[in-house]
Amino acid sequence: MLRTPVEANAWPAMQNPVFRMLWIATLVSNIGTWMHEVGAAWLMTSLTTNPMWVALVQAITSLSICLLAIPAGALADIIDRRRYLIVLQSIMLITAALLAIITFWGKMTPELLLFLTFCLGAGAALSVPTWQAIIPEIVSAKDLYSAIILNGVAFNISRAVGPACAGIIIALAGSGAVFAINAVSFFGIIFALKRWKRTPSESTLPAERLLGAIRAGIRYVRGTPTLHHVMIKALAFFVFASSAWALLPLVARLELKCGPLGFGFLLACLGMGAVIGALIVLRLRRLFDGDQLIFAGALCFTLTILMLAFFENYISACIAMVLGGIAWLSVISTLNTVAQQSVASWVRARALSVYLMIFYGSMALGSVFWGWVATHYNISFSLKIAGLGLLLGNIFTYRMRLESLQIPDHTPSKDSPAPQGELSPEHDHGPIMITVEYSVNSENAEAFRRAIQDLRRIRLREGAFFWTLFQDVENHRKFIECFMAESWLEHLRYHERVSISDRRVQAKVNAFHEGKDRPKVHHFVANELQRK
């Protein structure tokens, strides 16, 4: 059963010096990022009051992550993650500095602000899957949940501190000063990454190529039912929850009649609520299972949206933001933990990038849509419709239970040696056909067919492009499993990636085989024949 280790303390991961160093650096950098978010949103309301343009500030960052998440995940799985992050953080530093210079110069336009925000979002898009994937590299398996919670705490402390600081700085020195501080914040994280002595993963096989790695990641996600449920729940939540993020600057400026300091404090209230949620989520997990926690969190965020729609009172808005922060953290930490647990290390960044694409794509499309509704009707109407949609989506997806799903053990089994034979195919030779012969008693034939369906999913998820099961018409006890890989290299990768859970599934299928010997396996490589 899917179970979060509710007995875990939230702090053990802090005992890891590498995690602690990166955690502090990330906290500082995230504060700068949130200051930028407030500065960009407020600057756009100064350049134009069109709700669509203001909503696009939120949407453009999410859109860039949505577009680049999958290739970013593939890159993170096939190159050195540490060096990759250092390069990206350096590019983002330069972009933030350029944004500050143009703003101080007084030459900023709505189009240019969106373009530079998109560039920063692109850097974040290429970074986020990598940050997700390195967590299990840094901390032990028993401290993984602790690390995820602590990352949530850092993210939401920055969300509380950053907007409040940004509001003060914008009031005193303008948005340009905020952009400059964001640029400086990247130095700390670059320094921390340079201090981290990462141990690269060991493999005797050559690195994957980008397009092949992308295909492998998509194939893996397609064959992982747990991720399907996570992404559907994420879609149902974030499309509607994005309305609060997209329209909050206009709610603050037009409905609540507050300045940049008041807007910053509203976001700080959201961050403070998320910090509270991060600190109590383990206790909540003792009272509710993961599905109930997501359901309750979505209901609370629905209440947040409706309070913003119905009440034009600043105190009520602050209370709604605190409640929304608690709800947001409970939903996103649960979904993130399940997504992390459900994928193997060799494909983690790629698989998580698909989840992140759903997350940020929902935020981007939702922001644009709710901005469009507010433009053609009004802000309050847009929020009311979003709140109703979130309520209905939450009810509809509750039946897609995560608690009923099994979380596999992705630890490499290391007991599946590469096939040896008289021929030694080159890595690019293929396609490769593999057959496995089983002898199954007639009484167990139907149970065998059901059991081998799980093995079929594993074969297709981890490299096969074709799979089928044959039964001998002359000997009905004889079954032949047949699957194909694109090349000899791809099949060798399969043997390297076999996990403990995969071996258990194979053992369950093999248990139906009758005979003294194990099921007989054959490997065939395609031959090129010359046409006469």
N, C-alpha and C positions, 0 to 999 in steps of 0.2 A: 504494500500500500504506500501511497505517497504520504510521507510524514516529515514535517519539519522538526528538527531536534529541539523541541520546546524547552528542554531542560538546560540548553546551552546558555552560557553567559554571553552578553553582548561584547565583552571586552577582550577575550583571549587573543584575538588576532593582533592586538596592540603590542603584545609581547614580542612579536616578530619585528626586528629593527628595520628591515627593508620595507615592510608594509607600513610601519609607523612613519618612516621618512616620506614615502610616496603619498601617504594619507594627508600629512600636513601640507605638502606641496600642492596636492590636488585641492585641498580646502582653500588655500590662498588663491589659486588660479580660478576656482569656481566663483569665489567672491568677485574677482575681476570680471568674469563672464556675466554674472548677474547684474553687476553695475553697468556693463555694456547694454544688456537687454533693456534696462530701465532708461538709460541714456538714449538709445536708438528709438525706443517707443515714444519717449517724450519729445525728442527732437522732431520726429515725424509729425506729431500733433502741432508743432510750431510751424512746420513747412506746409502742412495741409490738414484740414479737419475732415477730409473725406474718409468715412469709415473703412472703405476698401483698402486704401493706402495704409492706414494704421494697422489693419488686420494683417496686411502683407508682411509687415515687419516680423510678426510672429510666424507667419506661414513660410517665409523665405528660408529661415534657418531649418525648419522642419523639412521643407521640400528638398533642400540640398542633402540632408542626411538620408532622406527617402531614396533619392536618385543614386547616391554613391555608396550606400551601406553594403550592398552585396559584393561589388568589386573590392571594397575596403576590407571586408571580412576575408575574402580570398587572399588578398595581399598579406594580411596579418597572420595567416596560417602557413604561408610559404616563404616568408623572408624573416629576418631577425626583427622581432617586435620592438626591442629596445631602441635600436638605431632608427627604425621607422618612426617611432614616436618622437624622437629627438628632432628629426627633420621636419615633421609636421608642426610641432610646437614652435619651431623657429620661423616657419612660414607664417603662422598665425600671429606671432609677435610683430613681424614686419607689417602685416595687414592692419592690425590694430593701431600701430604707430601711424600708418598712412591715413587712417580714418581720423585720428586725432589732429593731425597736421591740417587736413583739408577743412575740418570743422573750425579750428582756430583761425584759419585763413578767411573764413566766411564764404566759401565757395560750395558748400554742400547743397545738393538738390535731392528731391525725393528719389529720383532714379539712381543717383550715385550712392545714396545711403543704402538702398536696397541691394545694389551690386556688391558693395563692400561687406555688407552683412551676409550676403550669399557666400562670399569668399571665406569669411570666418566660419560660416556654417559648413562649408565644404571641408575645411580643416577639421572641424569637429566630427563631421561625417566619417572621414577617413580614420579618425582616432578612436571613436567610441567603441567599435567592435574589438579593437585591440585592447583597450582598457578592460573591457569585460573579460576577455580571454586570458589576461595575465594574472587575474586574481587567484585561480587555482595553482598557478606556477609559484606564487609567492608564499601562500599559506598552505597548511596541511588540510586534508579533507575534513578533519574534525572541526577545523576553524573556519571553514568556508562560509557557513551561515553567519557566523560572527563578523567576518570580513564584509559580507554583503550588507548587513545591518549597519556597520560602521561607515561604509561608503554612503549609505543612505543618510546617516547622521551628518557626515561632512557636506554632502550635497545640499542638505536642507538647512544646516547652519549657514552655509554660504547664501542660500536663498533668503534667510532671515536678515543676515548682516548686510549683504551686498545691496539690495534695494534701498534699505534705510540709509546707508552711507551714500548711495548714488543720489537719493533725494536731497540730502544736505549739500553735496558737492555741486549738483546741478543748480540749486538755488543760489549758491555762492559764486560758482565759477563757470557754469554752463556744461553742456554735454561733452565738449571737447576735453575737459579735464578728466571726465569719467573714462573716455576712450584711452587717454594717455596712461591712466592707472592700470587699465586692463592690459595694455601692452607690457608694462613693467611686471605684472603678475606672472607672465610666462617664464621669466628668468628662473624663478624658484623651481618650477617643475622640470625645466631643462637640466638644472644642476642636480636634482634628485635622480633623474634618469641616468645621468652620466656616472653617478656614484653606485648605481645598481649593477652588480656583476652577475648578469644573467647567464645561466647554464643552458646552452641550446639543446633542443631535443635531438636524440641520437637516432640515426637511420642510415642504413647502408644503401638506400635507394636514392636516386636523384630527386631534386625538388620538383614539385608539381609546377606546371605552367598555368598562367593566370586563367585562361578560358576553361581549361580542364578542371582547375580547382573550383571555379564558379559552378560548373556543371555538377561536380561531386557534392558541393554544398547544397545545391537545390535538390539533388537526388536524395541526400540524407534527410533533409527536412520533409520531403514528400513521404518518406518511409518512417517518420517518427510521429505516431498519433498524439503523443503528449503535447508536442509543439503545435499541432493543429488546434487543440482545445485552447491552449494558451493564446494563440494569435486571434482566434475568434472572440475570446473574452476581451482581449486588448482592443480589438477593432470596435466592439460594441461600447466600450467605455470611453476611449480617447476621442473618437469622432465627436461625441457630444460634450465631453469634458473640455475640449479645446475652446468652446465658446467663452468660458470664463477667462482663459488666458488671452484670447484674441481681443475681447471687448473691454477688458478691465481698464485700459488707459482711457477709453472714452467714458466709461462709467464714472471714473474718478474725475475727469475734467468737465464733463457735461451734465452728469446726473448729480454727483456729490459736490460739485463746485470746489474741488480742492486743487492745490498746486502740486509741484513735483515732490515736495516733502510728504504731502498726504498720500500721493500715489506710491511713493517708495515705502511708506509705512504699511500700506495695504498689502504690498507684496511681502513685506517683512512679517506681517501677521500670518500670511500663508506659510512662510518658511518656519515660523515659530510653531505653528500647528504641526508641520511635518516633523520637526525635531521632537515634539511631544509624542507623535505617532511612532517615531523610530525608537524612542526610549521605552514605550509601553507595548510594542508589537509582540514581544515574547510572552508577556502576560496575557495579551489578547489571544495569542495562539494556543494558550492552555484552555481557553474558554470556547474557542471556535476552531473548526477545521479551515483549511485554505479556501474552500469554496464559500463558506459562510463569511469569512473575513473579506473576500472580494465583494460579495453581495452587500454586506453591511457598509463597506467603504463606498461602494457606488451609490447606495441610498443616501449616505451622508453628503456626498458631493452633489447629488441631485438637490438636496436641501440648500446647499451653498449657492447653486445657480439660481434657484427660485427666490432666495432671500435677496440676491442682487437685483433680480427682476422686479420684485414687489416693493422693496423698501428703499427709499431715497434718504437714508439716514446713515451717517458715517460710522457711528458706533455699531449699528447692525451689520454694516459691511465688514468691519474689522472682525466681529464675531464669526461672520460667515467665512471669512478667509482662514481663521484659525481652525474652524471645523473642516474646511476644505483641505487644509494641509494635512490634518490627521487622516482624513479619508484617502487622500492622494497617496500618502506613504504606505498605508495598509494595502492598497490595491497593487501599486507598482512593485513593492518589495516582494509580495507573494508571487506575482507573475514572474518577476526576474529570477527568484530563487528556483522556481519550478523549471524555467527555461534553462538555467545553468545546470541543474541536475540531470536534465534529460538528454544531454549531448556528450559525445566523446571528445577527448582533448584534441585529437588530430583535426577535428572539423569544428571545434567550438566557436571560433570567431566567425566562420561562414554561416553556421546555423543561427547564431545569435544575431548576425547581421540581418537575416530575413525577419526575425522577430522585431528588431529595431526599425526595419523598413516599415513594417506594419504600424509600429508605435508612432514614428515621426510622420509617416504618410497620412495617418489618421489625423494627427495634429495639424498638418499642413492643409489638407483638403477641408477639414472641419473649420479651420480658421478662415479660409477663403469663403466658404459657404455661409458661415454665420456673419461675416462682414458684409456679404452680399445681401443677406436678409435684413440686416440692420440698415443698410443703405436704402433699400426699397421700402422698408416699413419703419421700424424704430428699434432701438437697443433693447428695450424691455420685452417687446414681442419676440425678438430673436432669442433672448435668454429663456423665455417661457417655453418656446418650442424645443430648445435644446434640453431643458430639464425634463420635459415629458418624454423626449426620445431616449434620454439616458435611463429613465425609469423603466420604460418598456424593453429596451435592449438588455438591461440587467436581468429582468424577469425571464426573458426569452433564453438567455445563455446560461442561466443557473443550472439547468438540467445537464449541461455539458460538464460533468463532474471531473475534477482533477484528482480528488481523493481516491477514486476507484481505479486509477491507473497505476501501473507498476513502474517504479524508477529503476532502470537497469544499473548493474555494476559495470562501469566502462573501463575498469582496470585491465590493461592488456594481459591476456592469458599466457602469452609467451610459450605456448605448447602447440603451436600450429606452424611447424617448419615449412619452408618453401619446398615445393615439389622437386624431386630429383629424378633424372632419367637419362637415357642414352643421348637424347638431343638436348642442347643448351640454346634455346631460342634467344635471339636478341630482344632487348627491351621493347623495341617498336614492332616486333612481329605480332601478328594477330589478324583477325580476332581469334580468341582462345575459347574452345568449348570444353567444359568440364562435365563429366557424368559420374553419378554416384549410384551404385546398384544396391537395392534393398530386397531382402526376401521377407515377406510379411504374411502372416497367417490370415486367411480369409476373414476370420471373425474379428480381426483387429484392423482390417483395411480402412474402414470409415474413420476410426479414431486416428489412424496414421495420416490420412489425408488432412484431417483437421490440424494435427500437430505440425505437419510440414508447411502449413500456410505461414506460421511464424518464421520458419527458416527461409521461406521464399521472400518475406519482407526484408530480412537481414541481408540476403544475397543482393537484392535489388538496391537496397539502401547503401550498400558499401561497395558497389562497383559493377555489378552485373547489369547488362542492358537487355537481357532476355532470360526468361526462366520458364520452365514447364515441367510437368510430371507425366511420364509415360508408364503404361502397364502392358506387359507382354501378353499378346493374344493367345500364345501357345502355352504359356505358363503364368496363370493368373496371380501367382504368389510373387512374381518378379516385378518390381517397380524400378524405374530409372529416373532419377532426378537429373535434369539437364539445364545448365545455365551457361551464359557466355559473357566474356569480358572483352573490352575493346583491344587490349594488347597484353602481352606477357607481363609488362611492367605493372599494369593495373591489377592483374591477378596477384602479383607478388605483394603489392600494397595491401590487398585484401588479407593475405596471411599475416602481414605485420600488424594489422589493425584488429584482429579477432580479439574480442573481449571475453571476460569471464562469463558475462550473461549470454553472449553468443554461444559459448561452449556448452552452457547449460541447455540452451534450446537444441543444439545439435545432439547432445546426449539424450534428450527426451525423444527425439526422432529416432536415434540409433537404437533405443530400447525396444522398438517394434521389430528390429531386424533379428531374424532367427538364423542361427549358425554359429560355428566356433570362431570364425574370423569376423573382423569388422567389415562394414559395407565397403565394397571395392570401388576405388576412385580412379578415374582415367582422365588424362589431360591431352587435348588435341589442339594442334596449331594449324591454322589455315595455310594451304599451299597455293602458290600462284601457278596456274596452268596456262601454258601458251596455246593460243587458238591456232588450229591448222587452217 
